[in-house]
Amino acid sequence: MKRLFIATKIELNEQYMSLMRQLQRQLSGDKIVWVDSQLQHLTLRFLGQTPDEQIPKLKKLLNEVANQTSAFTLNMDKLGIFGSKYAPSVIWLGFSEFEAYKMLFEKMEEHLLDLGFEPNHGNVVPHITLGRIKETQSKKYFWKVFEQNQPTFSQSIPINEITLYQSRLQPTGPIYKALHTAYLKK
């Protein structure tokens, strides 16, 4: 059994790296587990604990979906929060428009259901996790920082490939290993 997910590796440009550092400074009094910039990715689908015998089928599936999908670009332009106003849980970067991503997700989902994976029950919200919020000292201050740091810039994110990753959770943070990459049509 391996803990698996399908994603695209992402590298933030200097403006977004600067935004992340600024959030880390301004929210340094809060308990937030920040994601290492070397591990940032755009998850297409979390698969969870998966039997080893499914891996060859998943590799084939990635190739099939990639061969049916043209490469596209997403425009990252917003800072978001999962959770409620009273209990924020995740700080993330996202996209105003993501129709092509949603279509890729739906193609992938259809095939995953055929392989016996449970359906995805959440809304499709493509995002790049910056930090997981454990506790905030002041909700009022947290939301003020969030509002003041909404980006006034954007970054084009090319989606040229999809990768099957293994995730190993360690006390020092997760370790990701790429098991297979499939390239979208040019």
Secondary structure per residue as TSV (DSSP state, phi and psi in degrees):
chain	resnum	aa	ss	phi	psi
A	1	M	-	360.0	136.5
A	2	K	E	-132.3	144.6
A	3	R	E	-84.5	114.7
A	4	L	E	-122.7	155.5
A	5	F	E	-152.8	161.1
A	6	I	E	-113.8	129.5
A	7	A	E	-156.3	175.0
A	8	T	E	-121.0	129.1
A	9	K	E	-67.0	140.7
A	10	I	-	-126.9	138.4
A	11	E	-	-118.6	120.8
A	12	L	-	-74.6	142.6
A	13	N	-	-75.2	176.0
A	14	E	H	-62.4	-35.7
A	15	Q	H	-62.8	-43.9
A	16	Y	H	-73.3	-32.7
A	17	M	H	-63.9	-41.6
A	18	S	H	-63.2	-42.1
A	19	L	H	-60.4	-43.3
A	20	M	H	-62.5	-44.8
A	21	R	H	-62.8	-39.0
A	22	Q	H	-64.8	-43.4
A	23	L	H	-61.5	-42.0
A	24	Q	H	-61.5	-40.7
A	25	R	H	-66.9	-50.3
A	26	Q	H	-67.9	-27.2
A	27	L	T	-108.2	23.8
A	28	S	T	-64.4	-20.9
A	29	G	T	-80.6	-13.6
A	30	D	S	-89.7	159.1
A	31	K	E	-92.2	97.7
A	32	I	E	-130.1	130.2
A	33	V	E	-93.1	107.5
A	34	W	E	-84.2	140.2
A	35	V	-	-78.9	131.1
A	36	D	-	-59.8	130.4
A	37	S	G	-59.9	-24.1
A	38	Q	G	-72.7	-15.8
A	39	L	G	-104.8	1.9
A	40	Q	-	-69.1	138.2
A	41	H	E	-154.6	164.6
A	42	L	E	-108.6	106.1
A	43	T	E	-74.8	129.4
A	44	L	E	-88.6	-42.8
A	45	R	E	-159.6	127.2
A	46	F	E	-85.4	130.3
A	47	L	E	-104.0	-28.0
A	48	G	E	78.4	-159.9
A	49	Q	E	-65.3	120.3
A	50	T	E	-128.5	131.4
A	51	P	-	-61.1	143.2
A	52	D	G	-56.0	-33.2
A	53	E	G	-69.0	-13.3
A	54	Q	G	-80.8	-19.3
A	55	I	H	-60.5	-47.3
A	56	P	H	-59.1	-37.3
A	57	K	H	-66.0	-38.8
A	58	L	H	-67.7	-39.3
A	59	K	H	-61.0	-45.0
A	60	K	H	-62.1	-43.0
A	61	L	H	-59.8	-46.2
A	62	L	H	-58.6	-43.3
A	63	N	H	-61.6	-43.8
A	64	E	H	-63.9	-47.4
A	65	V	H	-65.2	-41.9
A	66	A	H	-62.3	-39.7
A	67	N	H	-66.9	-20.5
A	68	Q	T	-97.5	-1.6
A	69	T	S	-125.8	130.9
A	70	S	B	-82.3	145.7
A	71	A	-	-58.7	150.8
A	72	F	E	-148.1	174.3
A	73	T	E	-125.7	137.5
A	74	L	E	-107.7	148.3
A	75	N	E	-109.2	102.3
A	76	M	E	-75.2	123.5
A	77	D	E	-148.7	12.6
A	78	K	E	-149.2	157.4
A	79	L	E	-108.1	130.0
A	80	G	E	-132.7	171.1
A	81	I	E	-134.7	133.6
A	82	F	E	-95.7	154.4
A	83	G	E	102.4	-170.3
A	84	S	-	-104.9	173.7
A	85	K	S	-58.2	-32.5
A	86	Y	S	-92.1	-21.6
A	87	A	S	-139.9	68.7
A	88	P	E	-64.5	140.9
A	89	S	E	-120.6	-29.3
A	90	V	E	-142.6	135.2
A	91	I	E	-100.3	130.8
A	92	W	E	-144.1	162.6
A	93	L	E	-106.7	142.1
A	94	G	E	-146.1	-165.5
A	95	F	E	-132.6	137.7
A	96	S	S	-75.0	-39.1
A	97	E	-	-119.4	129.0
A	98	F	-	-150.5	37.5
A	99	E	H	-60.3	-43.3
A	100	A	H	-62.9	-38.5
A	101	Y	H	-64.6	-43.0
A	102	K	H	-62.9	-39.4
A	103	M	H	-65.1	-39.9
A	104	L	H	-62.9	-44.7
A	105	F	H	-57.8	-46.4
A	106	E	H	-64.4	-38.8
A	107	K	H	-61.2	-46.6
A	108	M	H	-63.7	-44.3
A	109	E	H	-60.6	-44.3
A	110	E	H	-56.4	-45.6
A	111	H	H	-71.1	-35.9
A	112	L	H	-65.1	-38.5
A	113	L	H	-62.9	-39.3
A	114	D	H	-62.0	-29.7
A	115	L	T	-83.9	-2.9
A	116	G	T	98.1	7.7
A	117	F	-	-75.5	148.1
A	118	E	-	-65.9	146.7
A	119	P	-	-66.6	151.6
A	120	N	-	-76.3	124.9
A	121	H	-	-99.3	-5.3
A	122	G	S	-94.4	171.5
A	123	N	-	-69.8	152.0
A	124	V	-	-82.1	109.0
A	125	V	-	-130.9	89.0
A	126	P	-	-62.5	132.4
A	127	H	E	-157.8	160.7
A	128	I	E	-116.7	114.6
A	129	T	E	-71.3	127.4
A	130	L	E	-96.1	-40.5
A	131	G	E	-161.1	150.8
A	132	R	E	-105.9	121.7
A	133	I	E	-86.7	120.7
A	134	K	E	-95.4	-38.5
A	135	E	E	-163.4	140.3
A	136	T	-	-114.6	140.4
A	137	Q	S	-72.4	-40.4
A	138	S	-	-139.5	114.4
A	139	K	H	-61.5	-39.4
A	140	K	H	-61.0	-46.8
A	141	Y	H	-66.1	-42.5
A	142	F	H	-55.8	-50.2
A	143	W	H	-68.3	-30.6
A	144	K	H	-64.4	-45.4
A	145	V	H	-61.8	-43.6
A	146	F	H	-58.8	-48.7
A	147	E	H	-64.3	-41.0
A	148	Q	H	-70.7	-18.9
A	149	N	T	-105.9	15.1
A	150	Q	-	-61.0	129.5
A	151	P	-	-66.0	142.8
A	152	T	S	-107.4	14.4
A	153	F	S	-134.6	173.3
A	154	S	-	-141.5	168.2
A	155	Q	E	-137.3	129.8
A	156	S	E	-77.9	128.3
A	157	I	E	-114.3	107.1
A	158	P	E	-74.8	132.1
A	159	I	E	-108.6	94.3
A	160	N	-	-108.2	-13.5
A	161	E	E	-152.8	160.0
A	162	I	E	-131.0	139.2
A	163	T	E	-126.5	137.6
A	164	L	E	-88.2	120.3
A	165	Y	E	-113.6	146.7
A	166	Q	E	-101.0	136.8
A	167	S	E	-117.3	124.6
A	168	R	E	-113.8	120.4
A	169	L	E	-84.0	126.6
A	170	Q	E	-123.5	159.0
A	171	P	T	-58.7	-28.0
A	172	T	T	-88.6	-1.2
A	173	G	E	125.0	169.5
A	174	P	E	-73.5	154.2
A	175	I	E	-119.5	126.2
A	176	Y	E	-107.6	137.5
A	177	K	E	-128.0	122.7
A	178	A	E	-73.2	125.3
A	179	L	E	-99.0	-29.3
A	180	H	E	-166.1	138.5
A	181	T	E	-122.8	133.7
A	182	A	E	-118.3	138.0
A	183	Y	E	-101.1	129.4
A	184	L	-	-69.1	159.5
A	185	K	B	-63.6	142.9
A	186	K	-	-80.5	360.0
